[in-house]
Amino acid sequence: MGNCSSFNAFRNQYNTHSLIGTEDHTHEGIKTVHVEKECEFSTGSVLCVCVVTWNMNGKFSPKDLKELVSKDRKFDLLAIGFQEAPKHNVAGLLEESLAETHSLLGESTMQSLQLFIFGAKSSKSYIKELRVDTQAVGGCGGLIGRKKGAVAIYLNFSGIRMVFISCHLSAHEHKVDERNSQCKHISHSLFSKDDNPSSRPSHVSVWLGDLNYRLKDISTQPARNLIHKNLQSLLIEKDQLLQEAERGEVFNGYCEGTLSFKPTYKYNVGSSHYDTSYKIRVPSWTDRILFKVESNSGIDAVLHSYESIDCIKSSDHKPVKAHLCLKVNHA
């Protein structure tokens, strides 16, 4: 970021107590936004945020963890969320891998659900406020250590108030209503116990994680045939998450990049081949990154990438990465 101090004078007031953002009763669904390869903002007023989500399937691969953060580090903040994280020192390995350029600013964990935020070496002085919270939604997904719920970090970075929510929702296609209910419960519960009268809601909200929404009304072989022909875009209309958002059930007013990458679940571990077990699950975009910028925040956002990382093969999920740039519009 060219000049962090340019954000310090930026402030906005809200008439709500929710740290996650204002309550919006209009129906917008999820807006699909296109990736802009070039930043159209001046470098002196841009905050670049990299967001990564990965369901690790309980497997620990130092090589793959390093691969997550080894490439282009042209970002000020890195928010990285894990689901089904193994009982290893994941944070320590990430800190070691990022040591030359970034340091750990905050973490929120609840068993196998983990969220870490790293900032550029010079960024700690710009942290005005940092809070963490967790919210379980019951159950372990049938296996010990596969916690369902959300972990969150609220961050005031030089006047830009952001909340990052990493979640793992209920599995299986037929549990769509349960997932909707969990989203609502998490959204209303996180930071609700915060009685600090000076707290103000976020300008930017980011949800990441294994949301577990599946493809609906299509069997596995037709779906795989389309993916094999690189025609996965024809499957987007079958995506439960977009359908439920269109109905006004979840994530109203949020944005997401185009689903141009292949569905991220379920793969045979150690490969880029879809599930060949007896269940032969329908491939689905279970792993997502969504963001919302409050309309009266004075902030513009540009999405510079939204992709899966196919070369990582230690889990039955592929990680998903987004690169978001924020600009404050001064009056």
Buried (B, 14 or more C-beta within 10 A) or exposed (E): BEEBEBBEEBEBEBEEEBBBBBEEEEEBBBEEBEBEEEBEBEEEBBBBBBBBBBBBBBBBBEEBBBBBBEEEBEBBBBBBBBBBBBEBEBBEBBBEBBEEBBBBBBBBBBBBBBBBBBBBEEBEEBBBEBBBBBBBBEEEBEEEEBBBBBBBBBBBBBBBBBBBBBBBBBBEBEBBEBBBBBBEBBBEBBBBEBEEEEBBBBBBBBBBBBBBBBBBEBEBEEBBEBBEEEEBEEBBEBBBBBBBBBEEBBBBBBBBBEBBBBBBBBBEEEEEEBBEEEEEBBBBBBBBBBBBBBEEBBBBBBBBBBBBBEEBBBBBBBBBBBBBBBBBEEE
